[in-house]
């Protein structure tokens, strides 16, 4: 945080946390979900239906090979898609009424700055899909395995396992950087009148001061997202809103400022 402060950014105080905190955020997120299960699970259901629609489009255009990198890409753009869940948790915390229209049409303090971070995260996702496509071509050449052999080739062939190992390592690096800039930046821009650069610097400072707890938090997000996708997207109905609510509580625990 000192290095960031010396660069000229006026940042809020960052609280130190321990490894227990990510579990407490999940518990708080679960309580928020249980307070308004219809809205939270409905939010997750819409996200799940969008995932089915995307998969159907990939099948229709014979681009199913992109499914795996796009599924992993949820990690990059997920923080933008959960704004309504942050708002629901904020309203519960501040005692405001929770109405569907307030969750669907969220009013934020810095909407253009949130959009800017959204563009940055979209760039990360596009870069990841492009890199994954190039790696696939490197390992498998110009020919794509037939659809009925694709999963078997990826999981049980030498080329497939090598592709997954290299792709997983590259994706993990990109995902960590995307996570570091978005861990608290978007929730903060919802309630503070500030700019995207300062919000990103705040997020980087929060991750930098609490590296190991935040690595655990990032791992939990990745695990729950993977479980949601592995259950043919059904699990995302629950895991996506749970992550969204918990992310709000992560922001409130890490950043010492009034809302």
LINPE-V709077 format. One record per residue. PHI is phi in whole degrees, -180 to 180 (999 if undefined). NEAR is the number of other C-alpha atoms within 10 Angstrom. Layout:
<<PHI;NEAR> <PHI;NEAR>>
This chain:
<<999;18> <-61;8> <-63;9> <-68;15> <-64;14> <-67;9> <-76;10> <107;9> <-87;14> <-95;12> <-108;17> <-72;15> <-68;14> <-105;21> <-83;13> <-76;14> <-130;17> <-115;11> <-68;15> <-78;11> <-58;18> <-55;24> <-70;14> <-68;15> <-64;23> <-64;21> <-64;16> <-66;20> <-63;25> <-64;19> <-64;16> <-63;22> <-61;23> <-72;14> <-68;14> <-137;16> <-64;15> <-62;12> <-70;21> <-63;25> <-70;20> <-63;15> <-60;22> <-65;25> <-66;20> <-62;13> <-62;19> <-66;22> <-62;15> <-64;13> <-66;20> <-63;15> <-63;12> <-64;16> <-62;17> <-62;14> <-65;13> <-65;15> <-64;15> <-62;10> <-93;8> <57;11> <-123;13> <-62;17> <-62;17> <-84;17> <-61;15> <-63;11> <-64;20> <-69;20> <-63;17> <-66;20> <-67;22> <-56;18> <-60;24> <-80;25> <-100;21> <-52;18> <-58;25> <-73;19> <-78;15> <-102;22> <-57;22> <-62;24> <-72;31> <-60;28> <-64;25> <-62;28> <-65;25> <-63;22> <-67;16> <-63;15> <-64;11> <-92;9> <77;9> <-85;10> <-65;10> <-110;16> <-124;12> <-59;14> <-64;9> <-74;14> <-84;19> <-76;15> <-112;11> <-72;17> <-97;13> <-116;19> <-76;15> <-134;18> <-63;16> <-68;13> <-72;21> <-64;23> <-61;14> <-63;14> <-64;24> <-59;20> <-65;14> <-64;17> <-67;25> <-64;17> <-62;15> <-58;21> <-67;24> <-63;16> <-62;15> <-64;22> <-62;21> <-65;14> <-64;16> <-63;23> <-64;15> <-66;13> <-64;16> <-62;21> <-65;14> <-65;12> <-87;13> <-116;14> <75;10> <-81;9> <-92;8> <-95;13> <-57;14> <-55;10> <-55;13> <-74;8> <-111;10> <-62;14> <-64;13> <-63;12> <-66;16> <-70;16> <-93;14> <-126;10> <-101;12> <-61;12> <-62;16> <-64;18> <-66;14> <-65;14> <-61;21> <-65;18> <-67;12> <-68;13> <-62;18> <-64;15> <-66;12> <-64;14> <-63;23> <-64;15> <-64;11> <-63;19> <-63;22> <-64;17> <-65;15> <-64;21> <-63;26> <-64;24> <-85;24> <-117;28> <-56;28> <-131;28> <-67;27> <-71;31> <-57;28> <-67;28> <-67;23> <-67;22> <-118;16> <-122;16> <-87;14> <-142;14> <-107;17> <-64;22> <-63;15> <-66;18> <-64;28> <-66;21> <-61;23> <-63;30> <-65;27> <-62;23> <-66;26> <-64;26> <-70;24> <-64;14> <-80;18> <-130;18> <-58;18> <-69;14> <-61;18> <-74;23> <-64;17> <-63;16> <-64;25> <-62;18> <-65;13> <-64;16> <-62;22> <-63;18> <-64;13> <-67;18> <-66;22> <-63;19> <-63;16> <-61;19> <-74;19> <-66;13> <-90;10> <57;12> <75;22> <-60;18> <-63;19> <-65;28> <-57;20> <-97;22> <-70;22> <-64;26> <-65;28> <-63;27> <-63;27> <-61;30> <-63;29> <-64;29> <-64;28> <-60;26> <-69;25> <-64;23> <-59;22> <-69;19> <-79;18> <-87;24> <-107;20> <-92;13> <-157;13> <-78;7> <-119;10>>
